[in-house]
Amino acid sequence: GDCFPCPQEGCPMMGHYADRFPAKLTNVNQKYFLNTAADPPFATWRQKVFIKLSGVKKMRGDINLVFHDTEGNTKEYEVASGDLSQDQVYTTYLDVEINPKNTKKIEFLWNKAIFTLLWARLGAETVNIIHGEDGHR
């Protein structure tokens, strides 16, 4: 996440499109890292997620996002777990297996811990997602 979002000239690419980033080609012995999915086609898209909660002041549980694509595929990702507070913005990086161009909707899920009061509720006041490939929200 240290190089996120991508520089103004775009995210450097390896392989066939590496020549689009001539400034990166001058360095010798560079290390490259790839984030891959567990299943074919193994592609992932780095996304930065910001979630501001609303509801009760503090409670235990976890918050997840479910990404839905246009073909009916879904993938669920945990954003935060443990003590949750409406005063905090939860930020994380996700390597999502669904291409942002094919994302139909993103669902917010909140699961409370077993011992949390029955009436206690949390919701998402705001959910912002920045796509690493082009900086769009």
C-alpha positions as CSV (number, residue, x, y, z in Angstrom):
1,G,0.0,0.0,0.0
2,D,3.0,2.4,0.2
3,C,2.7,3.2,-3.5
4,F,-1.0,3.7,-3.5
5,P,-2.7,5.3,-5.3
6,C,-0.7,5.0,-8.5
7,P,1.6,7.8,-9.6
8,Q,0.2,10.3,-12.1
9,E,1.8,8.4,-15.0
10,G,-0.2,5.3,-13.9
11,C,0.7,2.0,-12.1
12,P,3.9,0.5,-13.6
13,M,3.3,-2.7,-15.3
14,M,5.5,-5.7,-15.9
15,G,5.8,-7.8,-19.0
16,H,4.5,-6.8,-22.4
17,Y,3.4,-3.2,-21.3
18,A,6.6,-2.4,-19.3
19,D,7.8,-0.1,-22.0
20,R,5.0,2.3,-21.1
21,F,7.0,3.3,-18.1
22,P,10.5,4.2,-19.4
23,A,11.6,5.8,-16.2
24,K,11.2,2.5,-14.4
25,L,13.3,0.7,-17.0
26,T,16.6,2.5,-16.1
27,N,16.9,0.9,-12.7
28,V,18.8,-2.4,-12.4
29,N,17.9,-5.3,-10.1
30,Q,14.5,-4.0,-9.1
31,K,12.1,-6.2,-7.1
32,Y,8.6,-6.7,-8.3
33,F,5.7,-8.1,-6.4
34,L,2.4,-9.3,-7.6
35,N,-0.8,-9.8,-5.7
36,T,-2.7,-12.8,-7.1
37,A,-6.0,-14.5,-6.5
38,A,-6.3,-18.1,-5.6
39,D,-8.3,-19.1,-8.6
40,P,-7.9,-18.5,-12.4
41,P,-7.5,-16.1,-14.0
42,F,-5.5,-15.0,-10.8
43,A,-6.0,-11.3,-11.4
44,T,-6.7,-8.9,-8.6
45,W,-7.3,-5.2,-8.4
46,R,-5.9,-3.2,-5.5
47,Q,-8.6,-1.0,-3.9
48,K,-8.4,1.3,-0.9
49,V,-11.5,1.3,1.2
50,F,-12.7,3.9,3.7
51,I,-15.8,3.1,5.9
52,K,-17.3,5.5,8.4
53,L,-19.8,3.8,10.7
54,S,-23.1,5.1,12.2
55,G,-25.2,3.8,15.0
56,V,-24.2,2.8,18.5
57,K,-21.1,4.3,20.0
58,K,-19.0,1.2,20.4
59,M,-19.4,-2.6,20.0
60,R,-17.7,-5.8,19.0
61,G,-18.1,-7.5,15.6
62,D,-16.8,-7.3,12.1
63,I,-17.5,-5.4,8.9
64,N,-17.2,-6.9,5.4
65,L,-17.8,-5.8,1.9
66,V,-19.2,-8.1,-0.8
67,F,-18.4,-7.3,-4.4
68,H,-20.9,-8.4,-7.0
69,D,-20.0,-8.5,-10.7
70,T,-22.2,-8.3,-13.8
71,E,-22.1,-12.1,-14.3
72,G,-23.5,-13.0,-10.8
73,N,-20.1,-13.8,-9.1
74,T,-19.5,-12.5,-5.6
75,K,-16.5,-12.2,-3.3
76,E,-16.5,-11.2,0.3
77,Y,-13.7,-9.3,2.1
78,E,-13.2,-8.4,5.7
79,V,-12.5,-4.7,6.4
80,A,-12.3,-4.6,10.2
81,S,-12.9,-6.9,13.1
82,G,-13.0,-6.5,16.9
83,D,-14.0,-3.3,18.7
84,L,-15.9,-1.1,16.3
85,S,-16.7,2.6,16.9
86,Q,-18.8,5.1,15.0
87,D,-16.1,7.7,15.7
88,Q,-13.5,5.9,13.6
89,V,-12.9,5.7,9.8
90,Y,-11.8,2.2,8.9
91,T,-9.3,2.1,6.1
92,T,-7.8,-0.9,4.4
93,Y,-6.4,-2.2,1.1
94,L,-8.2,-5.0,-0.6
95,D,-7.0,-7.1,-3.5
96,V,-10.3,-7.7,-5.1
97,E,-10.8,-10.5,-7.6
98,I,-13.6,-8.7,-9.4
99,N,-12.6,-6.2,-12.0
100,P,-13.9,-2.7,-11.0
101,K,-15.1,-2.3,-14.6
102,N,-17.4,-5.3,-14.1
103,T,-18.6,-4.5,-10.5
104,K,-22.4,-4.3,-10.4
105,K,-22.7,-3.5,-6.7
106,I,-20.8,-3.5,-3.4
107,E,-22.7,-4.7,-0.3
108,F,-21.9,-3.6,3.2
109,L,-22.3,-6.4,5.9
110,W,-22.0,-6.0,9.6
111,N,-21.9,-9.0,12.0
112,K,-22.1,-8.4,15.7
113,A,-20.3,-10.6,18.2
114,I,-22.6,-13.1,20.0
115,F,-22.5,-11.3,23.3
116,T,-23.5,-7.9,21.8
117,L,-26.8,-6.5,22.9
118,L,-29.8,-7.5,20.6
119,W,-30.9,-3.9,20.0
120,A,-27.4,-2.7,19.0
121,R,-27.1,-1.7,15.4
122,L,-24.3,-0.4,13.1
123,G,-24.5,0.9,9.6
124,A,-22.3,2.5,7.0
125,E,-22.5,6.3,7.1
126,T,-20.1,6.4,4.1
127,V,-18.2,3.8,2.0
128,N,-15.5,5.2,-0.3
129,I,-13.5,2.9,-2.6
130,I,-10.5,4.1,-4.6
131,H,-9.4,1.8,-7.5
132,G,-5.7,1.6,-7.7
133,E,-5.5,1.3,-11.5
134,D,-7.0,4.6,-12.3
135,G,-7.7,6.5,-9.0
136,H,-11.5,6.6,-9.6
137,R,-14.0,6.2,-6.8
